[in-house]
C-alpha cells in the first residue's frame, strides 16, 4: 500500500450508521475535487465495507476491530502503530467521540481534523467549532471538514452516488423473482427506533395499491425487520400477498444495494436504506416522523418528502414520548401514493 509521498494520503475515521456512511461520500468527493490525486482510506466498521467498495473515491476500507462504544485502548494503539507505516498526512474524523480520535493520534498523523467533541483537545490539532446555524445539515458538517475553518461551502454540495454491480444486480433480481414486472421497494424498518417507522398498515395499503396496478412489491430490511415485513404481508389480500416478496434479512448489504438499484420506485422511512436509494437516484417518497429532513434529507432530486406538521415534533426521540405517534399514524397512505404518482409522472415526462 506504499505510495508516492508527494501524493496526499488521507485517513477518514468513518461513522457507525449506514446512512451516515453514505452521506460521507460527499466529503470524499469534495476531497477529490480539491486534491484530484489524493488517496483516501476509510477506517470503519466491517459491515460498511460493501458500501465503501461502491465509492470510487475510496482506495480501501480498513476494518475498525473495536466494537462500537468499546474503548479497548491497547487494540486501538496497536492499530494506530500499524497505520503509522502508511504515512498519512491527514486524518479527518467524522464521529465526535473521544475514542474515534485515538487511532489517528497513535498513528502519529501530523494533521488531525475534526469537530470539537468529547474532551479530545490534545488528540486533535485541527479542531473545529461547529456553528449549527451555518451548517444545519449533517452532510454540510461532513463536507466542511474538507475546507479551511469557517469556509463558505459550494452552493451545490457533492452528492453520494454509489456504483452498481450490474451482473450481481441481475442475479439478485432473478433470485427473488422480480425480473418480469416493475417492482416497488418498501423499506419499513429503521434501526434508530419505532418513532421513525411509518405504521405497517400504511405500508400495506401502498403495497396493495401498486400490486393491483400490476406491480410486484419487495420488502427490504435487515434481520431485525423480518417481523415488520411479515406483518405487512399479513395485512394484504390473499391474492396480493403472492406478489409481495420479503427480502428482509435475506440479502447481504451489497445485494441490497444492487437490488434497490433495479427498483422502479421506493417508499422508505428515514433510514440507511433511504440514503442508499437516494445515492442510486431511485424515484422515492420518504416518510419522516420523529426526525427532520432539515438535518438528514435524502440527497437526490428524484425524491419527495412527506411529513406531518405536529405540535410535538420533530422530537428526535427513538420512541414517541407521548405514546400516540401522531406524526406517523396520521400520515395517510393515500398521501404517499399521490406523492409517488406525481414523482413517477415527472420521471416519464
Phi, psi and omega in degrees: 000007180295147182218167178303130182294342179284344178273127182292127179248127186236131173256122175260129170269110189278164179283175187255000182243149183303308183299320180294322179294322177296314180297332180298338178300332178299322176295316181299319179295318179298320178296319179293328177293323180282320184230082188305330183263006184294155176253128181242119170247149184235122174272118191204164176300151184301325182301333187278352184303318178298330176289314181298327178295340180269006180249108185295343180286341186265125176286313185208145168263131180250124185288127171281112187282353181263128181297155181303128177090351181265147180274298181040067187301320183294321179292319178297322179294318179296319179296317178300318179295323176295317183288341178301332180294342181279343178056049174296140176275333184214144169242137176239123185257122177272322172289155180260010186278156174299316185299323184293342182270354187288312184300312177300326178294313179293334178281356178057039177287124191295327179243118184236109192251136175182166176285149176300128182225231184283091168041059182235031183304315184281349180271333180251146174239002170230075188263130185254144175259119187279126170260101186296332178287326180286322180237075183289334183269144177301319182296327176295321181292327175291307185296326182302333181287352175277348186243175177292156180305132177077006183294149172286128180279157175303146180300321178249106181288151172301149179241142177303142178211100184277139175282151182244138172272100187299319181296317178293322179299314180296322180294319182289321176301315179294320181304321183259010175067039184248017188275336193266350181220160171297146177229144179262124176269124175250131182240082189273000182265172173192113183297334183301319180152172185295340180286358174251002187255115173297137187301150183301324182295330178288318176299320180297322179295321177295314180300313181302315182298314183285329176294322177295338177274358179100008178273165163258162178232135175240128180263116183262159174155175178274183176300333179290345184257005182300315182295321178297316179298318179296323178296317179297315178300321181293340180273353181275161172294159182301322180292315182294327184301331181292342184250011179243113186251131174264124173251010181299126180075003183248003180235149167286169179297321178298318179295322179297320177300310184291324179290318177300326180298337182262358179292141177283336177195163183222141166236129188214154164285175171287098188209176176299319179296328176299315181292326176295312180299322177296319180288349175258002177061032178282146173298125190211142168250129180248131179258123178253138176244265185282346181255184188224138172291352175283357179238311181230067180286159170293131186267071182201150175275348186266041189220146168237145182248135175240126177207136177275138173277111179237152183299331187263006186226171355285136185263344180060028178264153177289324178235149181297117182292342180260352174082358184257341180050040185301325183300335180251320180301320185273000178272102190290149177299326181299327180293319179290319179299314179298319180296318179292321178299317179297319180293318180294324177295319179293331177288331181280332185280000000 
